[in-house]
């Protein structure tokens, strides 16, 4: 039953930016008076800036309203932003729509993995949270092919239609989430224990005595830890680094999100068609290649989360991923430097560069793509999970803004040398992951304290609390 809920939520959260295809369309560029690379970067990065603020505000709404209502709140923002983009009469309205849609995705990108983490059993949590990345990948497939198909249309409908198409998954998300349960951990935080127990039963599917026993055991452990956390509950951001254990949790969560951006994968996702045109492809060919590129990652991601992630863990894939990006960006830089676009056309070099970019998509889907969302959402205790996940997601979008704003400028001005930046960044990431990142596979959320060396013991805290209550009663 838990798999059904997670899959349903993952499918609904398949809204992905379609802007990569749109910004290359002739009717789009002519309507907005041939925007410069800096303006194109602004069109992309304003969305990511909205994501930053959406993820920031979602920490409060997740604690106050719960995961379910926060997801619906994000869907409403998405509907508004997509409508503004599709009907934009000028650049200002388009940018405002991008910001609104960005706020929505910021809310959802923080809340959906958090929700999936809290309702998933430990042994398959990697797979269930990884569905988030899987459905984002499917969203990119749809976006790329819709963009490619619309490139054959005439008039402004060629760019308004793909931007308006984003309303469909947003509307499905708003309606569909209503049929999902609340997070049992949030219900326990709200002292709605009976409702939380029923949700746990529903997620386990208690059709046998053994299943009911397992569900009761999980509920008891969950309740004891959350009630203990509630005694020291924090919404103060400074508590994310108040102890060595919390500081390590925060650095790991923020680090894995930032390192995911340092792979440079979003430079390709956002500006792939421009990269392919720079390699010598026509505009139509570039959109076709981008469409094929978008299908490669989700296939690799599905195989990884279904068969590998919960078996091999989190740390090893990150190590392999960072190392592979060092090699792949070195190859891409060498190819572009040896055969400068427009100066030395070489079909074999073009094919090799495309193959390298496709391998980047595969390696991202086998490492940082799913693992960054899983790790960032599972390391925090209940008392700081919302604000911690929010901070980590904000870091993701902050560096996403940086990459998306500077990439078109960097590729235009320094060419192949721009890729050397990612060689260096991924080399540093590799070292930091090897030295500082823990392994968290197979651990329940309540067992993460052992991994990170927390000093608070749930049973001890509860025991002391109960003892204090008994002493107070005796004195009365």
WOSULWO-V948051 format. One record per residue. N is the residue number from 1. PHI is phi in radians with two decimals (none if undefined). OMEGA is omega in degrees with one decimal (* if undefined). Layout:
BEGIN
n->N phi->PHI omega->OMEGA
n->N phi->PHI omega->OMEGA
END
This chain:
BEGIN
n->1 phi->none omega->179.0
n->2 phi->-1.08 omega->177.9
n->3 phi->-1.10 omega->178.4
n->4 phi->-1.06 omega->-179.7
n->5 phi->-1.09 omega->-178.1
n->6 phi->-1.16 omega->179.5
n->7 phi->-1.12 omega->179.3
n->8 phi->-1.04 omega->-179.4
n->9 phi->-1.16 omega->179.4
n->10 phi->-1.09 omega->179.5
n->11 phi->-1.10 omega->-178.7
n->12 phi->-1.22 omega->-179.8
n->13 phi->-1.59 omega->-179.0
n->14 phi->-1.79 omega->177.1
n->15 phi->-1.13 omega->178.7
n->16 phi->-2.34 omega->-177.8
n->17 phi->-1.13 omega->-179.2
n->18 phi->-1.83 omega->-170.8
n->19 phi->-1.15 omega->-177.7
n->20 phi->-1.01 omega->179.6
n->21 phi->-1.37 omega->-173.2
n->22 phi->-1.14 omega->-173.3
n->23 phi->-1.20 omega->177.1
n->24 phi->-1.71 omega->-176.4
n->25 phi->-1.29 omega->-176.9
n->26 phi->-1.06 omega->-178.4
n->27 phi->-1.14 omega->177.8
n->28 phi->-1.16 omega->-177.3
n->29 phi->-1.14 omega->179.6
n->30 phi->-1.24 omega->179.5
n->31 phi->-1.10 omega->-179.1
n->32 phi->-1.78 omega->169.3
n->33 phi->1.07 omega->174.3
n->34 phi->0.85 omega->-176.9
n->35 phi->-1.08 omega->179.5
n->36 phi->-1.28 omega->176.1
n->37 phi->-0.97 omega->179.2
n->38 phi->-1.16 omega->178.6
n->39 phi->-1.20 omega->176.5
n->40 phi->-1.04 omega->176.6
n->41 phi->-1.07 omega->179.3
n->42 phi->-1.19 omega->178.6
n->43 phi->-1.05 omega->179.2
n->44 phi->-1.32 omega->-170.3
n->45 phi->-1.33 omega->176.2
n->46 phi->-1.10 omega->174.2
n->47 phi->-1.03 omega->-178.2
n->48 phi->-1.20 omega->174.6
n->49 phi->-1.12 omega->174.5
n->50 phi->-1.08 omega->177.2
n->51 phi->-1.03 omega->179.8
n->52 phi->-1.03 omega->-177.4
n->53 phi->-1.27 omega->175.6
n->54 phi->-1.13 omega->178.3
n->55 phi->-1.13 omega->179.5
n->56 phi->-1.15 omega->-178.1
n->57 phi->-1.24 omega->-177.0
n->58 phi->-1.18 omega->177.3
n->59 phi->-1.06 omega->-179.3
n->60 phi->-1.25 omega->-176.9
n->61 phi->-1.17 omega->178.5
n->62 phi->-1.15 omega->177.6
n->63 phi->-1.29 omega->-174.6
n->64 phi->-1.44 omega->-173.6
n->65 phi->-1.79 omega->-175.5
n->66 phi->1.65 omega->-175.6
n->67 phi->-1.19 omega->-174.8
n->68 phi->-1.09 omega->-179.1
n->69 phi->-1.19 omega->178.7
n->70 phi->-1.15 omega->176.8
n->71 phi->-1.08 omega->178.0
n->72 phi->-1.15 omega->176.3
n->73 phi->-1.06 omega->177.3
n->74 phi->-1.12 omega->179.5
n->75 phi->-1.12 omega->177.8
n->76 phi->-1.14 omega->175.9
n->77 phi->-1.05 omega->-179.2
n->78 phi->-1.11 omega->179.1
n->79 phi->-1.05 omega->179.9
n->80 phi->-1.13 omega->-177.3
n->81 phi->-1.14 omega->179.9
n->82 phi->-1.15 omega->178.9
n->83 phi->-1.13 omega->179.4
n->84 phi->-1.11 omega->179.6
n->85 phi->-1.17 omega->-176.3
n->86 phi->-1.13 omega->-177.8
n->87 phi->-1.80 omega->-173.4
n->88 phi->-1.03 omega->176.6
n->89 phi->-1.53 omega->-178.7
n->90 phi->-2.71 omega->-175.9
n->91 phi->-1.15 omega->-178.9
n->92 phi->-1.08 omega->179.4
n->93 phi->-1.19 omega->177.3
n->94 phi->-1.07 omega->-179.9
n->95 phi->-1.13 omega->177.8
n->96 phi->-1.10 omega->177.0
n->97 phi->-1.11 omega->177.0
n->98 phi->-1.10 omega->179.4
n->99 phi->-1.14 omega->179.6
n->100 phi->-1.04 omega->178.9
n->101 phi->-1.12 omega->177.4
n->102 phi->-1.13 omega->176.5
n->103 phi->-1.00 omega->180.0
n->104 phi->-1.08 omega->-177.5
n->105 phi->-1.22 omega->174.2
n->106 phi->-1.08 omega->177.4
n->107 phi->-1.09 omega->-175.5
n->108 phi->-1.26 omega->-177.8
n->109 phi->-1.16 omega->176.0
n->110 phi->-1.53 omega->-169.9
n->111 phi->-1.48 omega->-177.2
n->112 phi->-1.10 omega->176.0
n->113 phi->-1.08 omega->178.1
n->114 phi->-1.09 omega->179.4
n->115 phi->-1.09 omega->-179.6
n->116 phi->-1.08 omega->178.1
n->117 phi->-1.07 omega->-173.0
n->118 phi->-1.39 omega->178.2
n->119 phi->-1.92 omega->-176.2
n->120 phi->-1.60 omega->171.9
n->121 phi->-1.13 omega->-176.3
n->122 phi->-0.97 omega->-173.1
n->123 phi->-1.24 omega->178.3
n->124 phi->-2.21 omega->-177.0
n->125 phi->-1.11 omega->178.9
n->126 phi->-1.05 omega->179.1
n->127 phi->-1.13 omega->-174.7
n->128 phi->-1.20 omega->177.8
n->129 phi->-1.25 omega->177.4
n->130 phi->-1.12 omega->175.6
n->131 phi->-1.04 omega->176.8
n->132 phi->-1.00 omega->179.0
n->133 phi->-1.17 omega->179.5
n->134 phi->-1.05 omega->-176.8
n->135 phi->-1.33 omega->171.6
n->136 phi->-1.09 omega->177.6
n->137 phi->-1.09 omega->177.2
n->138 phi->-1.11 omega->176.0
n->139 phi->-1.06 omega->177.3
n->140 phi->-1.15 omega->177.4
n->141 phi->-1.04 omega->179.7
n->142 phi->-1.04 omega->-178.2
n->143 phi->-1.06 omega->-177.5
n->144 phi->-1.13 omega->-177.4
n->145 phi->-1.34 omega->173.1
n->146 phi->-1.11 omega->177.6
n->147 phi->-1.09 omega->179.0
n->148 phi->-1.13 omega->179.5
n->149 phi->-1.11 omega->-178.7
n->150 phi->-1.24 omega->178.7
n->151 phi->-1.15 omega->179.1
n->152 phi->-1.58 omega->178.2
n->153 phi->-1.43 omega->177.3
n->154 phi->-1.88 omega->178.5
n->155 phi->1.39 omega->-176.5
n->156 phi->-1.22 omega->177.2
n->157 phi->-1.09 omega->-178.5
n->158 phi->-1.10 omega->177.0
n->159 phi->-1.94 omega->178.3
n->160 phi->-1.25 omega->-178.4
n->161 phi->-1.09 omega->179.6
n->162 phi->-1.12 omega->177.3
n->163 phi->-1.18 omega->178.4
n->164 phi->-1.26 omega->-179.3
n->165 phi->-1.06 omega->-179.4
n->166 phi->-1.13 omega->179.5
n->167 phi->-1.13 omega->-174.9
n->168 phi->-1.07 omega->179.9
n->169 phi->-1.14 omega->178.0
n->170 phi->-1.12 omega->177.9
n->171 phi->-1.16 omega->177.4
n->172 phi->-1.10 omega->179.6
n->173 phi->-1.14 omega->-179.5
n->174 phi->-1.01 omega->-177.4
n->175 phi->-1.39 omega->-172.5
n->176 phi->-1.16 omega->-177.8
n->177 phi->-1.11 omega->179.2
n->178 phi->-1.02 omega->-176.9
n->179 phi->-1.59 omega->179.1
n->180 phi->-1.64 omega->179.8
n->181 phi->-1.37 omega->170.0
n->182 phi->-1.24 omega->173.6
n->183 phi->-1.12 omega->179.9
n->184 phi->-1.12 omega->179.6
n->185 phi->-1.23 omega->176.1
n->186 phi->-1.18 omega->177.7
n->187 phi->-1.05 omega->177.3
n->188 phi->-1.15 omega->176.5
n->189 phi->-1.09 omega->179.9
n->190 phi->-1.54 omega->-179.2
n->191 phi->1.09 omega->174.6
n->192 phi->-1.80 omega->-169.8
n->193 phi->-1.12 omega->-178.1
n->194 phi->-1.11 omega->177.0
n->195 phi->-1.12 omega->179.6
n->196 phi->-1.09 omega->179.2
n->197 phi->-1.08 omega->-179.9
n->198 phi->-1.12 omega->177.8
n->199 phi->-1.15 omega->178.2
n->200 phi->-1.06 omega->176.6
n->201 phi->-1.03 omega->-178.3
n->202 phi->-1.15 omega->-179.8
n->203 phi->-1.18 omega->-179.7
n->204 phi->-1.38 omega->-174.8
n->205 phi->1.18 omega->-171.1
n->206 phi->-1.37 omega->-179.9
n->207 phi->-1.65 omega->176.5
n->208 phi->-2.36 omega->176.5
n->209 phi->-1.02 omega->-179.9
n->210 phi->-1.13 omega->179.6
n->211 phi->-1.15 omega->178.9
n->212 phi->-1.15 omega->178.1
n->213 phi->-1.09 omega->179.1
n->214 phi->-1.13 omega->178.8
n->215 phi->-1.15 omega->178.3
n->216 phi->-1.10 omega->179.3
n->217 phi->-1.10 omega->179.4
n->218 phi->-1.13 omega->179.8
n->219 phi->-1.08 omega->-179.3
n->220 phi->-1.09 omega->178.6
n->221 phi->-1.10 omega->179.7
n->222 phi->-1.09 omega->-177.7
n->223 phi->-1.10 omega->-177.7
n->224 phi->-1.08 omega->-178.3
n->225 phi->-1.19 omega->-177.3
n->226 phi->-1.21 omega->177.1
n->227 phi->-1.16 omega->175.8
n->228 phi->-1.17 omega->178.3
n->229 phi->-1.07 omega->-177.1
n->230 phi->-1.09 omega->-179.9
n->231 phi->-1.22 omega->-179.9
n->232 phi->-2.18 omega->-174.4
n->233 phi->-1.06 omega->-176.9
n->234 phi->-2.36 omega->166.7
n->235 phi->-2.09 omega->179.2
n->236 phi->-1.57 omega->-175.3
n->237 phi->-1.06 omega->-178.8
n->238 phi->-1.14 omega->179.1
n->239 phi->-1.27 omega->176.6
n->240 phi->-1.25 omega->175.7
n->241 phi->-2.28 omega->-176.1
n->242 phi->-1.26 omega->179.1
n->243 phi->-2.26 omega->177.9
n->244 phi->-0.99 omega->179.8
n->245 phi->-1.13 omega->-180.0
n->246 phi->-1.19 omega->178.1
n->247 phi->-1.09 omega->179.2
n->248 phi->-1.14 omega->176.9
n->249 phi->-0.98 omega->-176.1
n->250 phi->-1.13 omega->-179.9
n->251 phi->-1.15 omega->178.3
n->252 phi->-1.17 omega->-178.4
n->253 phi->-1.12 omega->178.9
n->254 phi->-1.17 omega->-177.8
n->255 phi->-1.05 omega->-177.0
n->256 phi->-1.17 omega->177.5
n->257 phi->-1.25 omega->179.1
n->258 phi->-1.16 omega->179.6
n->259 phi->-1.08 omega->175.7
n->260 phi->-1.08 omega->175.8
n->261 phi->-1.26 omega->-180.0
n->262 phi->-1.20 omega->173.2
n->263 phi->-1.15 omega->-179.9
n->264 phi->1.33 omega->-175.2
n->265 phi->-1.12 omega->-178.9
n->266 phi->-1.33 omega->172.3
n->267 phi->-1.09 omega->178.4
n->268 phi->-1.35 omega->180.0
n->269 phi->-1.06 omega->-176.4
n->270 phi->-1.44 omega->-171.3
n->271 phi->-2.11 omega->179.8
n->272 phi->-0.92 omega->180.0
n->273 phi->-1.00 omega->177.2
n->274 phi->-1.15 omega->178.8
n->275 phi->-1.11 omega->-178.7
n->276 phi->-1.19 omega->176.2
n->277 phi->-1.12 omega->178.3
n->278 phi->-1.15 omega->178.2
n->279 phi->-1.44 omega->175.3
n->280 phi->1.97 omega->179.2
n->281 phi->-1.48 omega->174.1
n->282 phi->-1.30 omega->-179.3
n->283 phi->-1.06 omega->-179.7
n->284 phi->-1.15 omega->178.1
n->285 phi->-1.10 omega->-179.4
n->286 phi->-1.12 omega->177.9
n->287 phi->-1.15 omega->178.3
n->288 phi->-1.15 omega->178.2
n->289 phi->-1.09 omega->178.9
n->290 phi->-1.10 omega->177.9
n->291 phi->-1.13 omega->177.6
n->292 phi->-1.18 omega->178.6
n->293 phi->-0.99 omega->-177.6
n->294 phi->-1.12 omega->-178.4
n->295 phi->-1.49 omega->-175.2
n->296 phi->-1.24 omega->-176.2
n->297 phi->-1.05 omega->-179.0
n->298 phi->-1.04 omega->177.5
n->299 phi->-1.12 omega->178.1
n->300 phi->-1.13 omega->-178.9
n->301 phi->-1.11 omega->-179.6
n->302 phi->-1.09 omega->177.6
n->303 phi->-1.07 omega->-176.4
n->304 phi->-1.17 omega->-176.9
n->305 phi->-1.27 omega->-177.9
n->306 phi->-1.39 omega->-170.9
n->307 phi->-2.15 omega->-169.7
n->308 phi->-2.10 omega->-167.6
n->309 phi->-0.98 omega->-177.7
n->310 phi->-1.37 omega->176.8
n->311 phi->-1.65 omega->-175.5
n->312 phi->-1.57 omega->178.1
n->313 phi->1.72 omega->-174.6
n->314 phi->-1.78 omega->-169.6
n->315 phi->-1.25 omega->-176.0
n->316 phi->-1.05 omega->177.2
n->317 phi->-1.04 omega->178.8
n->318 phi->-1.15 omega->178.6
n->319 phi->-1.11 omega->179.6
n->320 phi->-1.09 omega->-179.2
n->321 phi->-1.09 omega->-179.4
n->322 phi->-1.07 omega->179.1
n->323 phi->-1.09 omega->-179.4
n->324 phi->-1.15 omega->179.9
n->325 phi->-1.22 omega->174.2
n->326 phi->-1.03 omega->-178.5
n->327 phi->-1.21 omega->-174.2
n->328 phi->-1.17 omega->177.8
n->329 phi->-1.21 omega->175.6
n->330 phi->-1.11 omega->178.8
n->331 phi->-1.13 omega->-178.5
n->332 phi->-1.10 omega->178.6
n->333 phi->-1.07 omega->-179.8
n->334 phi->-1.14 omega->-179.8
n->335 phi->-1.14 omega->-178.6
n->336 phi->-1.18 omega->178.8
n->337 phi->-1.20 omega->-177.2
n->338 phi->-1.34 omega->-178.8
n->339 phi->-2.23 omega->-176.7
n->340 phi->-0.99 omega->178.9
n->341 phi->-0.99 omega->179.2
n->342 phi->1.50 omega->-178.3
n->343 phi->-1.97 omega->-177.2
n->344 phi->-2.39 omega->-179.8
n->345 phi->-1.21 omega->-179.5
n->346 phi->-2.49 omega->-175.5
n->347 phi->-1.07 omega->179.9
n->348 phi->-1.13 omega->178.7
n->349 phi->-1.16 omega->176.9
n->350 phi->-1.05 omega->180.0
n->351 phi->-1.08 omega->-179.8
n->352 phi->-1.14 omega->179.1
n->353 phi->-1.15 omega->178.0
n->354 phi->-1.11 omega->179.0
n->355 phi->-1.07 omega->179.0
n->356 phi->-1.13 omega->179.2
n->357 phi->-1.13 omega->177.4
n->358 phi->-1.11 omega->177.4
n->359 phi->-1.12 omega->175.9
n->360 phi->-1.07 omega->178.6
n->361 phi->-1.08 omega->179.4
n->362 phi->-1.11 omega->-177.3
n->363 phi->-1.19 omega->175.6
n->364 phi->-1.11 omega->-179.5
n->365 phi->-1.26 omega->177.5
n->366 phi->-1.71 omega->-176.8
n->367 phi->-2.59 omega->-171.4
n->368 phi->-1.12 omega->-177.5
n->369 phi->-0.89 omega->178.8
n->370 phi->-1.41 omega->-172.6
n->371 phi->-1.16 omega->-177.1
n->372 phi->-1.08 omega->179.9
n->373 phi->-1.30 omega->179.6
n->374 phi->-1.14 omega->-174.2
n->375 phi->-1.16 omega->-176.6
n->376 phi->-1.16 omega->-176.8
n->377 phi->-1.65 omega->-174.7
n->378 phi->-1.83 omega->-171.9
n->379 phi->-1.47 omega->-173.3
n->380 phi->-1.53 omega->172.0
n->381 phi->-1.28 omega->-176.3
n->382 phi->-1.00 omega->-173.3
n->383 phi->-1.14 omega->179.6
n->384 phi->-2.22 omega->-173.1
n->385 phi->-1.15 omega->-178.2
n->386 phi->-1.13 omega->-176.8
n->387 phi->-1.23 omega->178.5
n->388 phi->-1.17 omega->177.7
n->389 phi->-1.11 omega->178.1
n->390 phi->-1.12 omega->-179.8
n->391 phi->-1.10 omega->179.4
n->392 phi->-1.12 omega->179.8
n->393 phi->-1.20 omega->175.6
n->394 phi->-1.05 omega->178.5
n->395 phi->-1.08 omega->177.4
n->396 phi->-0.99 omega->-175.2
n->397 phi->-1.28 omega->177.1
n->398 phi->-1.09 omega->179.5
n->399 phi->-1.34 omega->172.5
n->400 phi->-1.11 omega->175.6
n->401 phi->-1.02 omega->-178.7
n->402 phi->-1.05 omega->-178.1
n->403 phi->-1.17 omega->-175.8
n->404 phi->-1.20 omega->-179.7
n->405 phi->-1.38 omega->-174.6
n->406 phi->-1.57 omega->-174.1
n->407 phi->-1.05 omega->-178.9
n->408 phi->-1.13 omega->178.8
n->409 phi->-1.22 omega->-179.3
n->410 phi->-1.12 omega->-179.9
n->411 phi->-1.14 omega->-179.2
n->412 phi->-1.31 omega->-171.5
n->413 phi->-1.70 omega->-175.8
n->414 phi->-2.09 omega->173.2
n->415 phi->1.04 omega->-174.2
n->416 phi->-1.11 omega->-179.0
n->417 phi->-1.16 omega->178.5
n->418 phi->-1.07 omega->-178.1
n->419 phi->-1.23 omega->178.1
n->420 phi->-1.14 omega->176.4
n->421 phi->-1.01 omega->-178.5
n->422 phi->-1.29 omega->173.3
n->423 phi->-1.06 omega->-178.6
n->424 phi->-1.15 omega->-176.7
n->425 phi->-1.07 omega->-179.1
n->426 phi->-1.26 omega->174.5
n->427 phi->-1.15 omega->176.8
n->428 phi->-1.14 omega->178.7
n->429 phi->-1.00 omega->-178.5
n->430 phi->-0.99 omega->-179.1
n->431 phi->-1.13 omega->-178.0
n->432 phi->-1.14 omega->179.3
n->433 phi->-1.14 omega->-179.8
n->434 phi->-1.05 omega->-173.1
n->435 phi->-1.46 omega->-165.7
n->436 phi->-1.95 omega->-173.6
n->437 phi->-1.45 omega->177.0
n->438 phi->-1.56 omega->172.1
n->439 phi->-1.83 omega->-175.0
n->440 phi->-2.11 omega->-175.1
n->441 phi->-1.09 omega->174.2
n->442 phi->1.32 omega->-179.1
n->443 phi->-1.61 omega->172.4
n->444 phi->-1.25 omega->179.1
n->445 phi->-1.05 omega->-179.6
n->446 phi->-1.36 omega->178.8
n->447 phi->-1.64 omega->-178.5
n->448 phi->-1.12 omega->177.7
n->449 phi->-1.03 omega->178.2
n->450 phi->-1.18 omega->-179.1
n->451 phi->-1.10 omega->-174.8
n->452 phi->-1.76 omega->174.4
n->453 phi->1.35 omega->176.0
n->454 phi->-1.11 omega->-178.8
n->455 phi->-1.67 omega->-177.4
n->456 phi->-1.54 omega->175.8
n->457 phi->-1.88 omega->-173.2
n->458 phi->-1.05 omega->-176.4
n->459 phi->-1.17 omega->179.1
n->460 phi->-1.15 omega->-179.4
n->461 phi->-1.11 omega->179.6
n->462 phi->-1.13 omega->179.1
n->463 phi->-1.12 omega->178.5
n->464 phi->-1.13 omega->179.7
n->465 phi->-1.11 omega->179.6
n->466 phi->-1.14 omega->178.6
n->467 phi->-1.11 omega->178.8
n->468 phi->-1.09 omega->179.7
n->469 phi->-1.13 omega->-179.8
n->470 phi->-1.16 omega->179.0
n->471 phi->-1.12 omega->-179.8
n->472 phi->-1.15 omega->178.9
n->473 phi->-1.13 omega->-179.8
n->474 phi->-1.13 omega->-179.1
n->475 phi->-1.17 omega->178.6
n->476 phi->-1.18 omega->*
END
